[in-house]
Amino acid sequence: MLRVQTPTDGAKNAAVEVIVSDTKDLPWTTVVDLLKLKSPNPKRVRIDEIYYAISDKVEVQIAWHHPDGDRHELMPLAGRGRFCFAATQPSAPTGDHSGNIEIRTIGLQPGQLVYLMFDMTKQ
């Protein structure tokens, strides 16, 4: 089961919560769709932080999916924690944050869980 919620969708910031449970691996799946974010519709977003809790032996890969179809993989996550992008400043090529955010899982089995919370700034 994949559940994506947007608990915060303001003028400048958005937060998207992603829960994946009781399923096998997800292929690349859009979890942040820029067209679904509300006023104002951003042309791009910047990921500020990701909070995560991922079952043992499971990896989540995160990527930008650009409008031209290119996918730029940002990072793999595993375990539990918080990743602050401001400290490392990873971004899409040439600093272009346009496009949706996608994830895929590796090693996920029924009974395991993936929890992600993306804190973002609209641009």
N, C-alpha and C positions, 0 to 999 in steps of 0.2 A: 504494500500500500504506500502510495506517495501522497503526502499532504503538504501543500504550500499555502501559507497564510501571510498576509501583509498587515501586521498589527499597527505599524506606523507608516503613514503615507502623507507627509506634510508638504509644504511649499519647498523646503530645502533638503529634507532628510526622508529616508525611508528605511524600514527594517523589514526583512523577509525571513520568515521562519520555515524551515524545511524539515520534515520528518519522513523517514523511509523505514518501514518495518514490515515484517512478515512477508517478505518477498525474496526473490533471487536478485542477482545483479541487475542494476539499471544500466541501459546503454546511455549515451549522451542524451540528457534531458534538460530542457529549459526550466530553470527555477526562478529567474528574474527576467521578466519580459518587459522591456521598456514601454511598450505600447499599453500595457495594463496599469502602469503607475499613473496616479491621478495628478491633478493640477499642481503645477504646470507639468505637462508631459515632457520629461527630460529628453534631451538628445543623447545624453550619456550619464552614467553614474560613476562615482568613485567608491570603491570598497574601502571603508575605514577600518573595520574590524570584523572578524568572523569568530563567533563563539561556537564550539563544537564538542560533541560527545559521540564517539563512534565505538561500536562493539569491537572487542579484540579480534585480531586477524582480518579486519576489514579496512580497506583504503577508499577514500573518496578523492577523486580528481576534479579540479575546478578549472573552468576555462571561459574565456570571452569567446562568443560566437559573433563575428562581425557581419554586418549586412551584406558584404561581398561573398560570404560563405566560408571565409577562413576561420579556423579555430585556433586560438592561442592559449595553450595550456599554461595556467598560472602556477599551480602547485598541487601536490598530493597532501592529504591530511589523514592522520590516524590517531587513535587514542582520545584524549580529552584535553581541552584547554581553550586558549584565546589567542588568536593571531592578529597582531596589530600591524596593519599595512603601512601606517605612517612611519614606522621604524625602518621598514625594509623597502618601501616604495616600489613593489612590483607593479607593473602595469602592462597593458596591451602594447604592441609594438608602437614606437614613436609617441608613447604617452597617450594614445587614442583609446579612450574608455568607451567608445561607442559599441553598440551591440548588446545582445542578451548575455546573461550568465548561465552557464550550463554545468551540470555535474554528471559524473558516472561513478558507479561503485565497482569495486573489485573484491571478491571474496565474501560477499553478502549472502547469507543463508536465512531461511525462515527462522524466526525467533530472535534474530539479531536486530540492532537498531542503529540508525544514523540520525543525529540531530544537528542541524546547522542554523545559526542565526547570523544573517548578513546585516551589518549596520552600514548604511551607504549615504553619501551626499549626492544630491541631484545637481547636475550641471547643465 
